[in-house]
Amino acid sequence: MFSGIPAAARPGGRVVAWGLGLLAAAGLAAIGLAWARASGTVQVSEQVDWASVGLAGTTAVALSLVASILIARQAIALRIARLGPALAGRAPAGGTPAAGPASVNLAANGVTPAAGALVAGARMVRYHTPACPLTVGKAVRPASRSEHERAGLQPCGVCRP
């Protein structure tokens, strides 16, 4: 579904976000202006003129929202595409992990599995197996289950250590 997305793509950015925000603000200002000016007139012909300004403002707000949703969708698709190999090796509930992608993940976080060792990072609130896709590219340290639980960490819901 997301296979055609280049890995180096970066959707949006701050400039695009500011531009879409300004477009939405301008649209809301046009809607407010049209409402204020049309409510002060009695003649329908003048109200219709301001209604077109309100319609233009509504269109600007709708365009900015649709563009924001499309950019967010692309960002999510990129994250899924980048995590795809790691997620492919994830164990089904109650099953054993598939061979292959998990070994790539182990090299990605720099931890080699020891007997019964689990990993966690400095700011993490959960502990993981070394092959968990949520530890890819993060600095983690191995420790036993009891050490993690003494530190107040909870087990991960993805890798289910």
KELO-385294 format. One record per residue: z, x negated, y of N, C-alpha, C in turn. Coordinates in steps of 0.1 Angstrom, whole numbers, plus 5000, padded with zeros to 4 digits. Each point is the difference from the previous one (the first is absolute). Layout:
BEGIN
ZXYZXYZXY;...
END
This chain:
BEGIN
500049924988500050085012500049915013;500849894999500149925012499349864998;499149994990499549874996499049945010;499450075009499149955009500649945013;501349995001500749965012500149855000;499549935010500249855000501549965002;500449904992501549965001500449955013;499149955008500349945013500050105012;499650134997499950105010501450035006;500050025013501350045007499750125009;500450124995499850125008500850015013;499350055010500750035012500549885007;501250005005500649895007500750065013;500649915007500750055012499150065011;498949945002499150055010499550134996;499650024988499550134995501150115001;501349964996501150095001500350045014;500049915010500250035014498850095005;498849974996498950085005500150144995;500450024987500150144995501250075006;501149925003501150065007499650055014;499349915007499550045013499150125000;499150014990499150114999500850134997;501049994992500950124997500750045013;500649905007500750035013499150065010;498849955001499050065010499750144996;499850034987499750134995501250105003;501249954998501250095003500150025015;499749905008500050025014499050105005;498850004994498950095003500450144996;500750024988500550134996501050055010;501049925004501050045009499450045014;499149925005499350035012499350135000;499250024989499350124999500950124999;501149994993500950114999500650035014;500449905007500750025013499050065010;498849955000499050055010499550144997;499850024987499550144996501150105001;501249974999501150105001500250045014;499649925010500250045014498850085006;499050034992498950085005499950144994;499450085008499950144995498650034995;499049935005498650024996499749944987;499450074991499649964987499049885000;499150005010499049905001500749865002;501050005009500749875002500849964988;500650104993500849974988499049944989;498850054999499149954990499649855003;499949975013499749865004501149914995;501250045001501149914996500250014985;499550104994500150014985499149894994;498949975006499149904995500749865001;500849985011500849875001501050004989;500750114997500950014989499449974987;498850054998499349984987499649854999;499649945011499749864999501249924996;501250035006501249944997500450024985;499850124995500350034986499149914991;498849995004499049924992500549855000;500449955011500549865001501249984991;500950095001501249994991499650004986;499250094996499650024986499249874995;499249955008499249874997501049894998;501049985008500949894999500950024987;500450124997500850024988499149984987;498850045000499149984989499849854998;499749935011499749864999501349924995;501250045004501249944996500250024985;499750124995500250034986499049924992;498849995004499049924993500349854999;500649955011500449865000501249984991;500950095000501249994991499650014986;499050094997499550014986499349874996;499349945008499349884997501149894997;501049995008501149904998500750034987;500250124996500650034987499149964989;498750035001499049964990500049854998;500149925011500049864999501249954993;501250065003501249964993499950034985;499550114997499850044986499049904993;498949975007499149904994500649864998;500849965010500649874998501150004989;500750114998501050004990499550054987;498750044999499450054988500349914987;499749875001500249924988501549994996;500950005010501450004996500550134995;499550115005500450134995499450034987;498949944996499350024987500949954989;500849905002500949944990501450075000;500250105008501350075000500250084987;501249994995500350074988500250155002;499550084990500250145001501550034998;500450125003501450044999500449984985;501049924997500449984986499149914992;498949945005499149924993500249855003;499149934995500049855002498949975010;500149905008499049975010498749944993;498950035006498749944994500049865003;499249924992499949865002498949985010;500049895007499049965009500450005015;499950115007500350005014501549965003;500950024991501449965002500149855002;499249934992500149855002499549965013;499050075006499649975013501150025010;500750114998501150045009501149895000;500349954988501049904999499749885008;498849965000499649885008500050045015;499850125003499950045014501450005007;501150024992501350005007500749874996;499449914992500649874997501250004991;500250114993501150014990499550004986;500649914992499650004986501150084992;499750094991501050084994500949924991;501350015002501049954991500550114991;500749974990500550104991501050095007;499650135002500950095007500149995015;499249915006500249985014499250115008;500650045010499450105009500049945014;499250055009499849945013500350105011;500349945012500250085012499949905012;499650065011499949925013501250025008;500049925011501250005009500350145007;498950075003500250135007499750124991;499849974987499750114991501350074996;499950134998501150084995499950044986;498949954993499850034986499649874993;500349994987499649884992498950044991;499249904996498750034994499849904988;499150044991499549904990499149905007;499949884995499149905007498550055001;499650094991498650055000499850125009;501050055007499950125008499049985012;499150105002499049985011500650015014;501350045001500650015013500649865004;499949904991500549875004498949905003;498750055000498949915002500049945014;499949875001500049935012501350005008;501150034993501350005007500949894994;500949955008500949904996501150074993;500149984987501050064991500849894993;501250034995500849914993500450074987;500049934989500550064987501550004999;500550104993501450024997500150104989;501250004994500350104990500250145005;499950104992500250145004501450015006;501049954993501450015005500249945014;499349895003500149935013499350095011;498950064996499350095010500950135003;500650054989500850125002501349975008;500649884998501149965007499749985015;498749975003499649985014499650145006;500250114992499750135005498650054999;499149934993498650034998499950114989;498950085001499750104991498749964992;499850064988498849974993498750065007;498949934999498750055005499650124992;499450105007499450124994498649984995;499449895004498649974995500049924987;500749895000499949914988501250044990;500950075004501250054992500649894992;500649905006500649894993501250044991;
END
